[in-house]
Amino acid sequence: MTDYTQYTGAKKILAFIKQAVTSGEQDYTKGSIRTAVLLLAIPMILEMMLESVFGVVDIFFVGRINNEAVTAVGLTESVLTIVYSIGMGLSMAATALVARRVGEKDNRAASKSAAQSILFAFMVTIFISIAGVIFAPRILQIMGAIPSVVAEGAIFTRIVFGGSIFIMLLFLINGIFRGAGDASLAMQSLWIANTLNIILCPMLINGWGPFPKLGIEGAALATTIGRCVGVLYQVYRLAGNKGTLRIHVKDFIPDWRLLRSIFDVAWGGTLQFLIGSASWIFLATIMAGFGDPAITAGYQVAIRLIMFFLLPAWGMSNAVATLVGQNLGAKEPGRAEKSAWKAARYNMVFMLIVSVFFVFGSTPLVEFMNKDAGAQKYAIEALRTVSLGYIFYGLGMVMMNAFNGAGDTKTPTAINLVCFWAFQIPFAYLLTSYWKLGPQGVFIAIVATETLVCIVSTVLFIQGKWKKVMV
């Protein structure tokens, strides 16, 4: 790592940030823990912010069409969390396996683990894409969409699901880079993908320049094209890698033992996100059930903004996954634990700042995102309520990803099962239907559940069983 003693003040900070966003693979099993956390976290925070831009850009430009279009995008994204969950599960497995092998200084095994993870992704995604394209209208109907929303949004759902392989590979290959300690490459791929999305989205929706006016279909095409190009960049960099990861064609020959290892870690990671996603889908269905497009549109705007500010915190927690994996591989469990606590402190401070911002500054932000007064009311209400638990979210995220980085995906899965399905779903139903709190009941349930996740995950982390997991 670079010696920063030669710099002072602002120059030192800028030099540190420059190294974080431009450096390649790093060994995080030695040296300053604080430096290791920040070198990984800075590009990962930027990566997660850029990932959230996809949803924010779509909802911003689609919001200029009508509330039906906004609802269709929101409901599609809610179901698409299934794809995100599988992508995150596979990414989690790739990060854990690659980081552990890198910590053990076994670069050949790390490279083969990366290749087999990509092969696994292709095997899984083909079925999701076909089902999404064929059953797009039915998917929206199941989510509670009214006929006008189904008619408006089916094409968006078809295109996005048809391109789900690019979503999967963006998650997965970025997980491979993170496991190898190269967070900057993961960030760069999303820079490219999001820049294209931002440029193409208004052009294809509104018919600017040489493009036809495609409306909501244009939003889907812009997002899919952006992700596709981002993946092509990932593949280009992965193929030309001269460092730790040197993947050969033979590495893609199915190794059923290794594929089984990937599955053993990935199924837990996928299931934990599917459990959480199913809960979010249930909440979206409750909001759609009120029968007012303004409520659903407001909720979707709020969720996009919430995720935009939550994903940087996920970036910090993703840094912990790499640190834990590499240090456990290097037989340094104490350093792995210290890394998690250090990142947790940083994350809690960040989330506290975001919470204050949402409580006092949400109105102009929502007004910028959506011009409908009814939608604005519910979006502001959601932001102010949900942000009250942000400091707990910050700690909980780090604890959960520490488990995942160790390859212990089963513990977070169990936590999510209890907190989201056994608690959040019935609690939200009681608040909205029995106690008649309306949309506010959903917002309260979100805060209560994420706080519970934080408490349970922290207690289990302190017990330390994750240090003994073998992958």
N, C-alpha and C positions, 0 to 999 in steps of 0.2 A: 504494500500500500504506500501511497505517496507520503513523503514527509512534509507536513504543512508548517513547520516551525519557521520556514523562510518567509512566510507570509504573515501579514497582520490585518486585523479589522476586516473590512469589506472584501479585500483581495483574497483573504484566507477563505471566506465563505464562498466566494465565486469560484475559486480554484477547487474547492471541495465539491461544489455542485457540478462543475465541469467534469470532474473525474467520475462522479456518480452516473452521469448521463452519457458518457462516451467510453468508459472503460469496458474491457471485455471480461473474461472469466476471472474470478477472484477466489482465493483460498480464505475462507472465513473461520478456519479452525484455530487461528492464532491472531495475536495482536489485540488492539483495543476493541472491546465489545461495542462500545458506543459508536466507534467509526464503522464497524461492520454493519450494525443496525441501520445507520443512516445511509451508507453507501448502497445497501440493498433497498432501503425504504424509499429513497427519493425517486429513482426511476419507477419503482412499483406503484408509488402514489400517483405519479404522472400517468402511468399505464392504466390504472383503474379509473382515473378521472377521464381519460380519453375513451375508455370502454363505455362509460356512462354517457358520453357525448352522443353515442349512437341513438339512444332512446330520447335524449333531450332534443336533439336536432329534428328527429322525426316528429315528435309531439309538437314542436314549435311550428314547423312548416305545415303539418297536417292540421293544426289548430286554426289555420287561416282558411281551411275548406269548410268544415262544419263539425258539430258535436258528434254526429254519427261516425265520421271518419276518425275522430279522436278516440271514440269508444272502441271502434274496430281495431285500431292500432294497440290500444291498451289491453283489450281482451286477448288479442293474438300474442302480445308480449307475455301476458300472464300464463298462457299455455306453453309458450316457447321456453318458459323457465324449465320445462322438462328437458329440453335440449341443453340449456345452460347447465342444468344439474349434472347431466351425463358428461358434458364437456369439463365441468369443474372436477367431477369425480376422477376422470381420466387424467386431467392435468395434475390433480393431487397425487395420484399414483405415480405419474412420471416424475414429479418433483421429488417425492419421497425416495423412489428407487434410484434416480440419478444422483441426488444429493448424497445418499448413503454410500453409493459406489465411489463418488468423487472423494468423500471423506476417507474412504478406505484406500484411496489412490489407485483404484482399479478402473482406469479410463476406458479400457476395451469393454468391460461389462457395462459401464455407464452408457457408452455409445449403442450397444446392442439393446439395452433397456429402452432407450429413446426410440429406436427403429421399431421395436415390437409394440410400443405404445401407439405409434402412428398406424401400424397395421391393425391393431385392435380397434382404433377409432373408425377406420373405413368399414370394418366388419359390422360395426354397430349402426352407423349412421345411415346406411342404405335403406334400412327398413323404416326409419323415422321419416326420411325424405318422401318416400313413396306414400306412406300413410297420410302425411300432411297435405300433399298435393291432391290426393283423391278425396279426402274427407274434410277439406277446408270449411265448407258451409256448415257441415254438421258440427264441427268443433266450435264454431261461433254460437250455434244454437244451444249446444250443451252448456256453454258459458252464460247463457241467459240473454243473449243479444236479441233485440227486437228485429222483425223482418227487414226494416230499412237499414239497420246496421249490417245484417248478413249480406244484403244485396250490395252495399257499399264496400264492405271489407273483405269479401271472399278472395278476391284477386290478390290482395295484400298478403293474406294468410298463405295462399298457395306459393307465391314467389319466395317468401321468407323461409317457409319450411323446405321448399325445393333446394334452397341454398344452405341448408343447415350444416352441410359438411364443412363449409367455410367457418361457421361459428365454432364447430367442434375443433377444427384444426387450429384456429386462433388461440383458443384456450389451451389446447394440448401442447402445441409447440412452444408457446410461451412458458408453460410449466416445465418443459425440458430445459429451456434456457435458464430459468430461475434455479432449477436443481443444480445446474453446472456453475451457478454463481454469476451468470451474465444477465442481470436484470435489464441492462440498457437495450439489448436487442429486442426483448419483449416489448419495451416501450416504443422503440422505433417502428415496429410493425404496426402498432395501433396509431401512431402519428400518421403513417401513410394511409391506412384504412379510413381514419376519420377525416383527414383532409379531403379525400375524394368524396366521402359522404356529404360533407358540408358543401362542397362545390356543386355536386350533382343533384342534391336533394331539391333545392329551389328551381334548378333548371328543368328537371324532369317533371316536377309537380306543376309548375306554372308555364312550361313551354318556352323558356327563355332561349335565345340564340337559335341554333339549328334543331333543337329538340322539340318534339310534339308535346302538347299539354296532356299529361297522363294522370294528374291528380294523385290519389292515394297509391296507385300502381307505381308511379314514379318514385315515391318514397321507398317502396320495397326494393325497386331496382337499384336505387342509389346506395342503399345500405348493403345489399348483396354484392354489388360490384366493388364497393369499398373493401368489404371483408375479403373478397376473392383476391384482390391485388395485395392486401396485407399478408395473406397466406403465401402467395407467390414470392414475396420478399423474404418471408421466414424460410421457405424451402431453399431459396437461393443462398441465404446466409448459412443455413445448416449444411448444405452440400459443400460449401467452400470453407467450412470451419477447419482451422489448422491447430486448434488448441486441444482441450480435453475431449471434446466430442468429434470423432472422425467416423462418420457412418459410411459403411460400404453396402453395396447392393445385397450381398449375402446376409447382411443383418436383418433383412426383411423376410428371409425364409422362416416360416412359422416355427417358433420354439415353444412347444406346448407347455413346458415347465415354466418358462418365463411368462408366457401369456397367462398362465394360471396365477402366478404371483401378482401380475398386474391386476387381474380380476379380483383377487383377494383384497387388495387395497382399494381398488376403484369402486367395487360394489358398495362398500361402506361409505365412501365419499359421495358417490352418486345418490345413495339412499338418504343420506343426511340432508342433502340439498333438495331431493324430491319431497321429503317430508315437510321441509320448510316451504317449498314451492306449492305443495298441495294446500297448505294452510293459506298462503297468499291467494291462490286461486279461489279458495272458499270465501275469503274476505272480498275479493273482486266480485264474486257472484252475489254476495249479500248487497254490495253497493249497487249492482245492476238491478237487483230485485226491488229496489225502491221505485223503479219505473221512471226516474227523472234523468234524462241525459246530462243535465247540469251537474248532478251529484256524481255520476260516473266520470264525467270529463274532469271535474274538479279533483276527484280522487286520483285519477291517472296523472294529472299535472303534478300533484303533490308527491306521488310515488316517484316520478321521474326526478324531481328535485331532491327528494330524500336520498334516493340512490346515488345521485350525482355527488352528494356530500358524504355519503356513507362509503362509497367505493375507495376514496383516498385512504380511509381508515382500514379498509380491506387490504390496500396496498401495504400498509405498515404490518398488518398481521401476516400477509404472504411472505414478507421478509423473514418473519419468525420461522415459518415452515422450512425455508432453506437453511437457516442457521441451526435449527434443531436437527435437521436431517444430516447436514455435514458434520456437526459436532458429535452426534451419536456414532456416526461412521468412524470418526477419529477417536472414539472411546473417551469423549469429553462431556459426560452428562451434566456436570456442574456448570460448565460454560453454556451448554444448551439452555439450562434453566435460567441462568442470569440474563441471557439474551432475551428470553421471553418477558421477564419482569421489566427490563429496560425499555423494550418496545411498548409494553403495556402503559408505562408512565407517559411516554410521548403521545400515545394514542388517546389517552384520557384527556390530556390537555387540549389536543386538537378538537376532540368532540365537544368539549365544554365551550370552546370558542364558537363552534358551529351552532350549538344549542342557543347561545345568546343571540347570535345573528338571526336565527329563524324566529325566535320569540319577538324580537323587536324590528326586524327588517324584512319580513316575508311579503308584505303587501306589494311593494314595487316590483319585486321579483315575480310574483304571480301575475300581476297586471301585464308584465312584459311577455309572459308565456302564453296567456290566454285573454282575449278581449271580452269574453262573456261574463257579465256581472254575477250570474248565478254560479257558474263554475268557479269564479274567483273566491266567492264566499266559502265554499267547502274546501277548496285548496288551502286557503289561509288557516282555516280551522284545523285541518289535518297537520299542517306543518308546525303550528304552535303547540299542539298536543303531543305529537310523536317526538318532537325534539327534546321534550322534558326528560327523556330517559337516555339521551345520547351518551352521557359519560359512562353509563353501564354498558352500552353497546360497545364502546371502545375497548373496555377490558375484556368483555366476553369474546369478542372477535379474536383477540390475540391468544387467549387460552384455547379456543377451539382449533385454531390453526397450528398451535404448538403440538396438539395431539396428532393432527393430520401430517405434519412434517415428520413426526416420529413413525408414521405408518400405522398409527392407532386410529383408524377411521371409525371403528366400532363405538368408541366412547362418545364422540360427538353425535353419532347416529342415534344412540340411546337417549342422549340429552334432548335432541330435537324431537324425538318421538313422544317423549313425556311432555315437554314444554309446549310444543305446537299442537299436537293432536289431542292429548289428554287434557290440556289446559286452555290453549288459545281459542280453538274452534268452539268448544262449548261455552267458554266465557264470552266470546264475541256474540254468540247467538243469544245468550241470556241478556246481555246489555242492550242489544238492538231490538229483540222481539219481546222479552218478558218485562224488562225495565223501561222499554220504550225510549231509549236514548238516541235512536236513529243513527246517522253516520258517526256521531261522536262516540258511540259505543265501540265501533270498530277501531277508532283511533286509540281509545283507552286500552283496549285489549292488546294492541301492538306494543304499547309502552310496558304494560305489565308482563307480557311474555318475554320480551327481550331482557328485562331486568332479572327475571327468573333464570333465564339461560346464563346470564353473567354469574349469578351466585353459585349455581350448580357446577358450572365448568371450572370456576376458580377453586372450589373445594376439592374437586377431583384432581385438578392439576397439582395442588399442593401435596396430595397423597403420593404422587410420583411414580405410579405404575407404568406410565408411558415410557419411562426411561429403559424399560426392559423388553420393549417390543422389538422383534426381529423381522426384517424384510429382505 
